[in-house]
Amino acid sequence: MAQVLEFKLPDLGEGLTEAEIVRWLVQVGDVVAIDQPVVEVETAKAMVEVPCPYGGVVTARFGEEGTELPVGAPLLTVAVGASPSDGPQDGPADRSGAAPVRGAAEGSGNVLVGYGTGEPPARRRRVRPTAPLAPAGAPARPAPPAAVPTRADGVGNGTLGSNGMQGSNGSNGSNGSTVHGTGTGTSAHGTGTLRAEGPVPVISPLVRRLARENGLDLRELTGSGPDGLILRADVEDALRAAAPQDRTTRQPAPAPAQASGPVSSAPAGGIRIPLKGVRGAVADKLSRSRREIPEATCWVDADATELMRARSAMNAAGGPKISLLALLARICTAALARFPELNSSVDPEAREVVQFDHVHLGFAAQTERGLVVPVVRDAHARDAEGLTAEFARLTEAGRAGTLTPADLTGGTFTLNNYGVFGVDGSTPIINHPEAAMLGVGRIVPKPWVHEGELAVRQVVQLSLTFDHRVCDGGTAGGFLRHVADCVEQPAVLLRTL
């Protein structure tokens, strides 16, 4: 007899807690092999193809394309030992209440960070209600004597699991789930009866809070998620539909002081674009950088004529072409060897500055998915030709959306060539938790005093934004001046080769 195994969204690493389904790679009824990619998801870091650790027939999928799922949420179920002709098996997506078999068959174990497929330790699991909801007017089943009182929105006071899912009347297992209690209570509007089998199913506590703060009764909604699960999009659609109504007749339910958020000052109407995925991650990181890092910026104009001539001579000599970005990166690594204070990070908890003995060089790249910062590992150990090849590889992966979380994390210093946008200068925001970023403007012909005479030279503006906690202005100025000297006289680099 086939065993139905449930495959959950695994931990994708780097502290990621959710992912958006971009594209399903299998259909219900398809036969999948162990470690076959079954879905493509987008995280705040990158696009990832998720492999399934089980082999068998796909019996159910959870979530449509564009749906966000938290880590630990079911992705699909697989009937192990079944053939395609057997048809879909009863799995968690069925409303009959049949629960999938877990740990009954071994998988590959080759899934992502923190997620295994072997026999798990005993843990408490969510029990789906098997009885239908009580019809309107029918008496609800009485709550157990030890039930926790229900809040105004019907949410119990369960503890928080590792994935942030809140329980209703009991403590959670390691996956953040709990057995839902039963009981009745009053809705946020003071009328109606709660479902007999617990609170309204909502994808996350944040969605429940959004509804509560806007006075929206979740019982009035029909969820578009699996088994009627209410998604954030359902709540937002309901709020948009209610926007033209007279808000004075709707009294939001009182919320605890610690749960209250700032009141939006944005005018009504307009287009609202969710800050999620890459755009949301960029917003969070930039906000954190400005909030935590006391940054300062210094800049200098430099004559890049000789650097451009040196690059032309290198490329004329044959072999792979050397990019300008690679030469600037080589200059950065040489300057960081002289001023290691800027190749560091601040540990605020320990009140220490951590200086690194390697340079993992990030570089800003604009893609269709937004701004990304791929990282060249051990840039200090690469020559100009090797840097050129790695920049090309990471840039192409960024455009294709195939950068991995490892490609986008772990940087110790960032090089930002905003000159490609046709601008001369900028004050970059530091890529938290790094300590500095070098910005490079466009290289353009300008009047310049060269060897005592006015001449037209190729001039570039260089700017350095640095964390003032790791060094003083003298160190930052020395670093920037060394970079400018290497740009103006590339032969200076020979001292460090």
ROZA-607017 format. One record per residue (C-alpha): x, y, z. Coordinates in steps of 0.2 Angstrom, whole numbers, padded with zeros to 4 digits, always signed. Example, Ala and Ser with C-alpha at 12.3 -4.5 7.8 and 13.67 -1.06 7.14 Angstrom:
<atoms>
+0062-0022+0039/+0068-0005+0036/
</atoms>
This chain:
<atoms>
+0000+0000+0000/+0007+0017-0004/+0012+0028+0010/+0008+0047+0008/+0023+0058+0014/+0022+0076+0016/+0037+0087+0010/+0038+0104+0019/+0047+0120+0013/+0064+0117+0020/+0075+0130+0029/+0084+0139+0015/+0098+0146+0026/+0104+0163+0031/+0090+0166+0042/+0076+0166+0029/+0059+0162+0036/+0048+0162+0020/+0048+0160+0001/+0037+0164-0013/+0032+0151-0025/+0038+0156-0043/+0034+0141-0053/+0029+0123-0050/+0040+0111-0059/+0028+0096-0056/+0009+0093-0057/-0002+0082-0047/-0001+0064-0053/+0017+0066-0060/+0030+0054-0055/+0045+0062-0046/+0062+0054-0042/+0072+0057-0026/+0081+0074-0027/+0071+0080-0042/+0067+0098-0041/+0049+0101-0039/+0046+0119-0037/+0056+0136-0040/+0054+0148-0025/+0061+0166-0023/+0068+0171-0006/+0074+0188-0001/+0091+0182-0007/+0089+0172-0023/+0079+0160-0034/+0080+0142-0028/+0075+0126-0035/+0069+0115-0021/+0072+0096-0023/+0060+0083-0016/+0068+0070-0005/+0055+0057-0009/+0052+0047-0025/+0034+0043-0030/+0018+0050-0036/+0013+0068-0032/-0004+0068-0024/-0006+0086-0019/+0002+0103-0020/+0000+0118-0008/+0000+0135-0014/-0002+0143-0031/+0012+0153-0040/+0014+0169-0032/+0009+0163-0014/+0021+0166+0000/+0024+0151+0012/+0033+0151+0028/+0047+0139+0031/+0040+0122+0038/+0024+0124+0028/+0018+0109+0017/+0024+0110-0001/+0017+0094-0008/+0013+0076-0004/+0020+0061-0012/+0013+0043-0012/+0028+0032-0010/+0026+0015-0018/+0012+0021-0029/+0010+0021-0048/+0003+0035-0059/-0012+0025-0062/-0017+0024-0044/-0022+0042-0044/-0020+0055-0031/-0020+0048-0013/-0028+0055+0002/-0015+0067+0009/-0016+0083+0019/-0025+0092+0006/-0040+0081+0007/-0054+0086+0018/-0057+0069+0025/-0045+0072+0039/-0033+0058+0034/-0015+0063+0039/+0000+0058+0029/+0012+0045+0035/+0029+0053+0041/+0045+0045+0042/+0038+0028+0035/+0051+0028+0021/+0068+0035+0019/+0072+0049+0008/+0089+0055+0001/+0092+0067+0015/+0099+0079+0002/+0087+0094+0005/+0092+0111+0011/+0099+0118+0027/+0092+0112+0043/+0080+0099+0035/+0082+0081+0035/+0072+0066+0028/+0076+0052+0040/+0066+0047+0055/+0063+0063+0065/+0062+0063+0084/+0045+0062+0092/+0036+0078+0091/+0019+0085+0093/+0010+0087+0076/-0005+0097+0071/-0021+0087+0071/-0033+0092+0057/-0051+0093+0062/-0061+0078+0055/-0078+0084+0060/-0087+0097+0050/-0090+0114+0057/-0106+0116+0067/-0120+0124+0057/-0127+0141+0060/-0137+0141+0076/-0131+0124+0082/-0123+0123+0099/-0104+0122+0099/-0094+0108+0108/-0089+0114+0125/-0071+0119+0128/-0060+0108+0138/-0059+0115+0156/-0041+0120+0155/-0044+0130+0139/-0035+0147+0138/-0047+0161+0136/-0049+0167+0119/-0044+0185+0114/-0055+0197+0105/-0050+0190+0088/-0051+0172+0093/-0033+0168+0094/-0027+0158+0110/-0012+0161+0120/-0001+0147+0114/+0018+0149+0114/+0028+0153+0099/+0037+0139+0089/+0053+0140+0080/+0045+0146+0063/+0035+0160+0072/+0018+0151+0070/+0007+0154+0085/-0003+0140+0093/-0021+0142+0100/-0022+0134+0117/-0006+0124+0120/+0013+0124+0118/+0021+0121+0101/+0032+0107+0094/+0048+0111+0085/+0039+0115+0069/+0028+0129+0078/+0012+0119+0077/+0000+0114+0090/-0017+0104+0092/-0030+0117+0091/-0042+0118+0105/-0061+0121+0104/-0072+0135+0112/-0083+0149+0108/-0080+0168+0109/-0085+0185+0103/-0078+0192+0087/-0069+0208+0085/-0086+0216+0081/-0094+0209+0097/-0106+0197+0087/-0105+0179+0080/-0098+0163+0086/-0081+0156+0084/-0079+0140+0074/-0081+0125+0085/-0064+0118+0080/-0053+0133+0085/-0049+0150+0077/-0050+0155+0059/-0035+0147+0049/-0023+0161+0044/-0006+0159+0036/+0003+0169+0049/+0001+0180+0065/+0005+0195+0055/-0010+0193+0044/-0021+0191+0059/-0014+0207+0066/-0016+0216+0050/-0035+0211+0050/-0036+0216+0069/-0029+0233+0067/-0040+0237+0053/-0056+0231+0062/-0059+0217+0049/-0068+0201+0055/-0059+0186+0048/-0075+0176+0049/-0082+0186+0034/-0068+0181+0023/-0066+0165+0012/-0047+0160+0011/-0039+0157-0006/-0026+0146+0002/-0026+0127+0004/-0041+0121+0015/-0048+0139+0015/-0032+0146+0023/-0033+0165+0024/-0018+0173+0015/-0012+0191+0017/-0018+0195-0001/-0036+0190+0005/-0035+0202+0019/-0028+0216+0008/-0041+0213-0005/-0055+0214+0008/-0048+0230+0015/-0047+0238-0003/-0065+0233-0006/-0070+0241+0010/-0060+0257+0008/-0074+0268+0000/-0086+0264+0014/-0089+0275+0029/-0075+0271+0041/-0084+0279+0055/-0096+0265+0057/-0082+0252+0059/-0074+0252+0076/-0057+0242+0076/-0055+0230+0090/-0044+0236+0104/-0026+0228+0102/-0013+0225+0116/-0001+0240+0118/+0014+0230+0113/+0005+0224+0097/+0000+0241+0091/+0009+0248+0076/+0011+0266+0069/-0004+0273+0060/-0001+0275+0041/+0001+0293+0036/-0001+0288+0017/-0016+0296+0008/-0030+0284+0003/-0029+0277-0014/-0014+0275-0026/-0005+0259-0030/+0002+0250-0016/+0017+0239-0020/+0022+0226-0007/+0040+0227+0000/+0044+0208-0002/+0057+0197-0010/+0073+0206-0016/+0065+0223-0014/+0060+0220+0004/+0077+0213+0008/+0085+0228+0001/+0074+0240+0010/+0076+0231+0027/+0095+0230+0025/+0097+0249+0020/+0085+0254+0034/+0096+0244+0047/+0112+0251+0040/+0106+0269+0042/+0099+0265+0059/+0114+0257+0066/+0129+0263+0058/+0136+0280+0061/+0143+0283+0043/+0153+0297+0035/+0158+0300+0017/+0173+0308+0009/+0177+0309-0009/+0191+0315-0021/+0192+0318-0040/+0206+0308-0049/+0214+0308-0066/+0210+0290-0073/+0218+0293-0090/+0233+0282-0086/+0222+0268-0079/+0212+0268-0095/+0228+0268-0105/+0235+0253-0095/+0219+0243-0098/+0219+0246-0116/+0237+0240-0117/+0233+0224-0107/+0218+0220-0119/+0229+0224-0134/+0242+0211-0128/+0230+0197-0131/+0221+0185-0120/+0205+0187-0111/+0199+0205-0110/+0201+0214-0093/+0186+0224-0087/+0188+0241-0078/+0178+0234-0063/+0192+0221-0061/+0206+0234-0061/+0196+0244-0048/+0193+0228-0038/+0212+0225-0038/+0215+0242-0032/+0203+0240-0018/+0211+0224-0012/+0228+0232-0012/+0222+0247-0002/+0213+0236+0010/+0229+0227+0013/+0237+0244+0019/+0221+0249+0028/+0213+0233+0036/+0202+0244+0047/+0190+0246+0033/+0189+0227+0030/+0180+0224+0046/+0163+0223+0055/+0157+0229+0071/+0150+0216+0084/+0139+0228+0095/+0135+0214+0107/+0153+0211+0112/+0158+0229+0108/+0172+0223+0097/+0178+0227+0079/+0182+0211+0069/+0195+0213+0056/+0195+0200+0042/+0211+0192+0035/+0202+0189+0018/+0193+0201+0007/+0176+0194+0000/+0172+0208-0011/+0154+0213-0015/+0149+0223-0030/+0132+0231-0033/+0123+0225-0049/+0106+0231-0056/+0095+0217-0062/+0077+0215-0068/+0073+0208-0050/+0081+0223-0042/+0098+0228-0034/+0108+0213-0029/+0126+0212-0022/+0135+0197-0027/+0151+0192-0018/+0168+0188-0025/+0176+0176-0013/+0194+0179-0009/+0196+0193-0021/+0213+0197-0013/+0220+0181-0020/+0214+0184-0038/+0223+0193-0052/+0214+0205-0064/+0210+0191-0076/+0202+0180-0063/+0192+0194-0056/+0185+0198-0073/+0179+0181-0075/+0171+0180-0058/+0163+0197-0061/+0156+0191-0077/+0149+0174-0070/+0141+0182-0055/+0133+0196-0066/+0126+0184-0078/+0119+0173-0064/+0111+0189-0057/+0102+0193-0073/+0096+0175-0075/+0090+0175-0057/+0101+0160-0052/+0112+0167-0039/+0112+0157-0023/+0111+0163-0005/+0129+0159-0004/+0133+0171-0019/+0124+0185-0010/+0131+0184+0008/+0147+0185+0017/+0155+0201+0010/+0167+0211+0019/+0169+0226+0008/+0158+0232-0007/+0163+0241-0023/+0149+0251-0031/+0151+0257-0049/+0137+0269-0051/+0145+0277-0065/+0136+0265-0077/+0121+0275-0073/+0129+0291-0080/+0131+0300-0063/+0147+0308-0056/+0145+0305-0038/+0135+0298-0024/+0135+0294-0005/+0132+0276-0004/+0124+0267+0010/+0135+0254+0018/+0130+0236+0015/+0127+0231+0033/+0136+0223+0042/+0151+0229+0032/+0161+0244+0038/+0164+0253+0021/+0159+0255+0003/+0169+0263-0011/+0159+0272-0025/+0165+0275-0042/+0157+0288-0054/+0158+0289-0072/+0174+0293-0081/+0172+0308-0092/+0184+0320-0101/+0186+0336-0091/+0198+0351-0090/+0213+0346-0078/+0229+0353-0074/+0242+0340-0079/+0261+0343-0077/+0258+0362-0074/+0247+0364-0090/+0228+0364-0093/+0223+0348-0102/+0208+0337-0106/+0209+0322-0095/+0198+0307-0091/+0192+0311-0073/+0182+0301-0061/+0175+0305-0044/+0178+0292-0030/+0168+0292-0014/+0171+0282+0002/+0157+0279+0015/+0164+0271+0031/+0158+0266+0048/+0166+0279+0060/+0166+0266+0074/+0180+0256+0065/+0192+0271+0061/+0194+0290+0061/+0195+0301+0046/+0213+0300+0044/+0212+0281+0040/+0198+0283+0028/+0206+0298+0020/+0222+0288+0018/+0213+0273+0010/+0204+0284-0002/+0220+0294-0007/+0229+0277-0010/+0215+0272-0021/+0216+0288-0031/+0235+0287-0032/+0233+0269-0040/+0220+0276-0052/+0231+0290-0057/+0247+0280-0058/+0243+0261-0060/+0262+0257-0058/+0259+0260-0039/+0251+0243-0039/+0267+0235-0044/+0273+0237-0026/+0259+0225-0020/+0260+0212-0034/
</atoms>
